[in-house]
Amino acid sequence: MAGLSVDEKYALISRNLQEVLGEDKIKAVLKERDLKVYWGTATTGKPHIAYFVPMSKLADFLKAGCEVTILFADLHAYLDNMKAPWSLLEKRCEYYQRVIKAMLKSIGVPLEKLKFVKGTDYELSREYTLDVYRLSSMVTEHDAKKAGAEVVKQVDHPLLSGMLYPGLQALDEEYLKCDAQFGGVDQRKIFTFAEKYLPKLGYAQRAHLMNPMVPGLAGAKMSSSDDSSKIDLLDSAAQVKKKLKMAFCEPGNVTDNGVLAFVKHVLFNVKDNSELLIERKEEFGETKIYTNYEDIEKDFQSVALHPGDLKAAVIRDLNELMEPIRVEFESADNKKLVAEAYPVEKKKKGPPAPKNSASELPLSPNRLDIRVGKIVSVEKHPDADTLYVEKVDLGEETPRTVVSGLAGLVPMEDLQDSLRVFLCNLKPQKMRGIESQAMLLCASSSEPSIVEPLIPAEGSKIGDRVTFTGADNCQPDEQLNPKKKVWDKLQEDLAVDSLCKAMWKDCGMTTESGVVTCASLKTVPIK
């Protein structure tokens, strides 16, 4: 932007960053010329939506007049415990270049103002290699391990290559001739390593700009290697909706909240005059337009903004950002590249794993895909006096058919148009000729015979995921394997307590709006 003062440029460069090392250096450069910044990414797993965070920051740098270099760190990817095999380096680097350029275009960043560099273009040169040897003669094993602790994959018996990683990243600052390196705050130890050792090689100490780490969908750091914590850039609109609906977004929680963080660091950064439209049904309040992030956070913290409404807005806007990327990767050439860069390994048949092998998933109730659904119709089964046939809206494209053995126990009018709790990942099965696609969960007493359908907390909405507070945090199985008897084992510990609260052992069953209960039954099982 022409005509910006030094302070205005620095404000753009530093906004939304968690930390800046070398503020005085940056301002000194800005008084003389434009700042040269580099951002590097190791070409390992597929980039995910959290990459929009550094992309939006690159847009800030360009607005401040910075010269920006993007490094595709292919050699680093190999050195980091061989996250990218040598045979796949070239294809993965090409994939990263194409998908990141597509991301930048989707948020309106002009590519002609950026410089793109591949690590192996210069890191295999004679001069760079000699500097690696010179640096290796100065760095202790302790310093090398400490520098890479937050970035390099940690294993019991680390390879020497992983200890070279921080040194290479430090040298990149000199060979890319930058004034500042930009990265996540998880890179801080590598940045301070660079500040310590580059001057010992006779090179200038650089400044460092650090983004906060965006929480993943489960509340922890978003990771390319954890499918449950991330949304891939090529995920379909339906996959985005499903993953965000199940994302951790606790009412009032504004700290460990990946959905809010994405709004702050991406949706309110990628475009000038950004706004977030919250659309609500009339019974849940008025439609509202937010023009700044602070008001969103304030309303969410006070629970004036419901997680379901926030997620719906983010799903809409995120899919709008991702659609140009999806379209670009529909070409035959790009599909071929994805298949070559990330080949799907064929599973080798072998002896069955022992019953209690470490490879098995933990027996967590969060493996159950339990959701809030609205019973839109209920009628008696045509061929069974004890069964009802319900049509249930679970927030999917079409309602599911659910067959329940509640005739004679629960009046139909008590079910009609009510919000209830359904187990959705059991294998569908026919009950007297009609396929049941989910299970209505109920508290059940045998003596006397009383059944009460579970009730989601007030404020819960159709499609809200039901989870168990305190249990192992994981994504639900796509479909529970009947042979593994996961449901049978978990169901043994499902019950309502003395306060009518639904529990699994000591873990409460909850939606984003609160605790799941039943009407009156106490200390009886849930079936």
Summary of the structure (lengths in Angstrom):
residues: 527
radius of gyration: 26.9
end to end distance: 63.4
largest distance: 87.2
contacts: 1675
relative contact order: 0.09
helix: 38%
strand: 20%
